């Protein structure tokens, strides 16, 4: 699958099962690496509105691919941890990158400097007042996976939860009850 074919695929009219169908086509074409490079490379020649659409849809499709066939994503995993996750600036793509990173941290142990950079990135996303709720939720989930492995995350955990509880949305309140504060009560 060429870069132009990927751009066309990701630019097509949105339909109900868009991400699943695009993921199937990309997996069948063995083009996961091509999709990954498309959404993690700066393409200055692509107009900004199209770039945003490609990043959001591409990240969504990449997430579907990741959870459908982790082995197809595996060649990209190290670069994703070291470079793509920390470099992600698109607010819509961050949610999908966060979901992937949470699962990667459950199954992989990046080296200490990489893990620290992942945690720093997630902390920036959490603290960003313009961040979408879903991005903040997945960024806290990333930080939760970093607890016990990155010392400063453990040190800021309670403050992080207090920050999230101030004016919390129903989605954040639910996470706090089901997952984030549950850790606190288990420690007591």
C-alpha positions in Angstrom: 0.0 0.0 0.0 1.5 3.3 -1.1 1.5 6.5 0.9 -1.0 8.0 -1.5 -3.3 4.9 -1.1 -3.1 5.3 2.7 -4.0 9.0 2.5 -6.9 8.2 0.2 -8.1 5.4 2.6 -7.9 7.7 5.7 -9.5 10.5 3.8 -12.5 8.6 2.6 -16.0 9.5 3.8 -16.5 8.5 7.5 -18.8 5.5 7.9 -19.9 3.4 10.8 -17.1 0.8 10.8 -14.5 3.0 9.2 -11.6 2.1 11.7 -12.3 -1.6 11.6 -12.5 -1.8 7.8 -9.4 0.4 7.4 -7.5 -1.7 9.9 -8.5 -4.9 8.0 -7.3 -3.4 4.7 -4.0 -2.3 6.2 -3.4 -5.6 7.9 -4.2 -7.5 4.7 -1.8 -5.3 2.8 0.9 -5.8 5.5 1.1 -2.0 5.6 1.1 -1.3 9.3 4.6 0.1 9.2 3.6 2.4 6.3 0.6 3.7 8.3 2.8 4.2 11.3 5.3 6.2 9.3 2.5 8.3 7.8 1.1 9.3 11.1 4.3 9.8 12.9 6.2 11.8 10.3 5.9 15.5 9.7 4.5 15.9 6.2 4.9 19.7 5.6 3.5 19.4 2.1 0.1 18.0 3.3 -2.3 20.9 4.1 -2.9 21.3 7.8 -6.6 20.3 7.9 -5.8 17.1 6.0 -2.8 16.4 8.2 -5.1 16.7 11.3 -7.6 14.3 9.7 -4.9 11.8 8.8 -3.4 12.0 12.3 -6.7 11.5 14.0 -8.0 8.8 11.7 -4.6 7.1 11.4 -4.1 7.0 15.2 -7.6 5.5 15.5 -6.9 2.8 12.9 -3.5 2.2 14.5 -5.2 1.6 17.8 -7.6 -0.9 16.2 -4.7 -2.7 14.6 -2.8 -2.7 17.9 -5.6 -4.4 19.8 -6.5 -6.7 17.0 -2.9 -7.9 16.2 -0.2 -6.8 18.6 2.4 -8.7 16.6 1.7 -6.5 13.5 2.4 -3.4 15.7 5.5 -5.0 17.4 8.1 -3.6 14.9 6.9 -0.1 15.7 6.7 -0.5 19.5 10.1 0.7 20.4 9.9 3.8 18.3 6.4 4.4 19.6 7.7 4.5 23.2 10.9 6.4 22.4 9.7 8.9 19.9 6.1 8.9 18.6 4.3 9.0 21.9 6.4 11.9 23.4 6.3 13.8 20.0 2.5 13.5 19.6 1.0 17.0 19.5 -2.3 16.3 17.8 -5.0 16.5 20.6 -7.2 13.9 18.8 -4.4 11.4 18.2 -3.3 11.6 21.8 -6.3 9.7 23.1 -5.5 6.7 20.8 -1.8 6.9 21.5 -2.6 6.9 25.3 -4.7 3.8 25.0 -1.9 2.0 23.1 0.7 3.2 25.6 -1.3 2.0 28.6 -1.4 -1.5 27.1 2.2 -1.4 26.1 3.3 -0.6 29.6 1.3 -3.6 30.9 3.2 -5.9 28.5 6.6 -4.3 28.0 9.2 -2.6 30.2 10.9 0.2 28.4 14.3 1.3 29.8 14.4 3.8 32.6 15.1 6.9 30.4 12.3 6.0 28.0 9.9 5.3 30.8 10.7 8.7 32.4 10.1 10.4 29.1 6.8 8.6 28.7 5.7 9.7 32.2 6.8 13.3 31.5 4.7 13.4 28.4 1.7 11.9 30.1 2.1 14.5 32.9 2.2 17.3 30.4 -1.0 16.0 28.8 -2.7 15.8 32.2 -1.7 19.3 33.2 -2.7 20.9 29.8 -5.9 22.8 30.6 -7.0 22.5 26.9 -6.6 18.7 26.9 -9.7 16.8 26.1 -11.2 14.7 28.9 -10.4 11.4 27.2 -6.8 12.5 26.7 -6.5 13.4 30.4 -8.0 10.0 31.4 -5.6 8.0 29.3 -2.7 10.1 30.4 -3.5 9.4 34.1 -3.8 5.7 33.2 -0.3 5.9 31.6 1.0 7.5 34.8 -0.7 4.8 36.9 1.4 2.2 34.9 4.5 4.3 35.6 4.0 4.2 39.4 6.5 2.1 41.1 8.8 2.4 38.1 9.3 6.2 38.0 10.0 7.6 41.4 8.6 11.1 40.8 5.3 9.7 39.6 4.8 8.1 43.0 5.7 11.4 44.6 3.1 13.4 42.6 0.3 10.8 42.5 -1.9 12.2 45.3 -1.5 15.8 44.0 -2.3 14.5 40.5 -5.5 13.0 41.8 -6.4 16.2 43.6 -5.9 18.1 40.4 -8.1 15.7 38.6 -10.9 15.9 41.2 -11.2 19.7 41.0 -14.2 20.2 38.7 -14.1 16.6 37.6 -16.3 15.5 34.8 -18.4 12.3 35.2 -15.9 10.4 33.2 -13.0 11.4 35.5 -15.1 10.8 38.6 -15.9 7.3 37.4 -12.2 6.5 36.8 -11.2 7.9 40.2 -13.7 5.7 41.9 -13.1 2.5 39.9 -9.4 2.7 39.4 -7.3 5.6 40.5 -8.4 6.0 44.1 -8.7 2.2 44.5 -5.0 2.2 44.4 -4.9 4.6 47.3 -7.2 2.5 49.5 -5.2 -0.6 48.8 -2.1 1.1 50.1 -3.8 2.2 53.4 
